[in-house]
Amino acid sequence: RLKGRLTPQNFAMERLPLSLQISEMSREVQGLKLENEVLRSFCRRHLSEHVDYDEHETKRSRHRRRVVPQKLTAESKCEIAVLELEHVHQNLCVKTRDSEKLAGTLQAVLEETDMRTAELKKDAYEFKRDIVIGAENMRTGKAISEKVTRYMEDTLRQRDNLIEKLRLKNVSLKSQLLKVEAQLKHKEEMGDVLHYIDFHQLQIENKQYQGQIEDLNEELLRLKMMTGSSMQRLGIVKLRLSGIAVESQQIDGELLLRREHLDKVNGETKTVYAEMAVENRSCIHLHEKRAIHAPMTLDYVKQKAILHDLLRTRKNWMTKVEIAQTESRQRIT
């Protein structure tokens, strides 16, 4: 049971189950530990700032310590918490700046290492191509000294040019750095340096801009998804269009073949009509001759047989023409 004076709070806790009492006390203990840690950090930081006390001040502080209350008020707790929060924010900003600087340095070192590795691979490849293989004497199997010397001289000349370029670049960067430092010093002298409140305001604006950027990124992602679905539909439509184009080419080929066949049938029909006209003229000529000169009986029989053959041939050709026209009409439809 809880010891001490019976208060309404203690009475209410006595009526609770033991597990709830233990959890409630654990939360209180955790809260007190947190408050003690904040207060310890605050005292350590302020005592480290004010270490040199004289004896008189020490005695006065001891005398005051007897009359100072052992419990902090809510206003004091809030003030200490705000000061510690500002201190934590400042430390966080410093550590973030140091971490970003270290990350940038490591990124630059990594990029330089990659570039150096690529240059070494390129140099090794060129040395193998120009000296190990290209400068080899076919008769002795050894490298030609003149080519090796010329290769080394060219390499050293290129390195000297690179060193000169980097030196000039270093000089320009140093001048830019001096200019920026002068501008920063001028701003510090003019009092145009960001304070903690300004930095906090910039952080708030940064969070707002980050929220807007996230919204825009979500909108961009949605548009990308819509674009992907549209591209997928476009691909399906393109496949259908290609199938239709192939079908259209096949139909055009069939139409071309049928037109050629139709032209051929029309040419045969014209030939047949021409032959029929010739035969009709020959028949008319024979009739006229027979009307003028009465033929003999044997000639009559022969002419009759020839006429019968011609009529049968004409009938066959007419049948062929009708069949060809029927086929051409069916192919066209």
Secondary structure, DSSP 8 states (H G I E B T S, - for coil): ---SS--HHHHHHHHS-HHHHHHHHHHHHHHHHHHHHHHHHHHHHHHHHS----HHHHHHHHHHHHHS-SS--HHHHHHHHHHHHHHHHHHHHHHHHHHHHHHHHHHHHHHHHHHHHHHHHHHHHHHIIIIIITTB-TTT-SB-HHHHHHHHHHHHHHHHHHHHHHHHHHHHHHHHHHHHHHHHHHHHHHT----HHHHHHHHHHHHHHHHHHHHHHHHHHHHHHHHHHHHHHHHHHHHHHHHHHHHHHHHHHHHHHHHHHHHHHHHHHHHHHHHHHHHHHHHHHHHHHHHHS---HHHHHHHHHHHHHHHHHHHHHHHHHHHHHHHHHHHH-
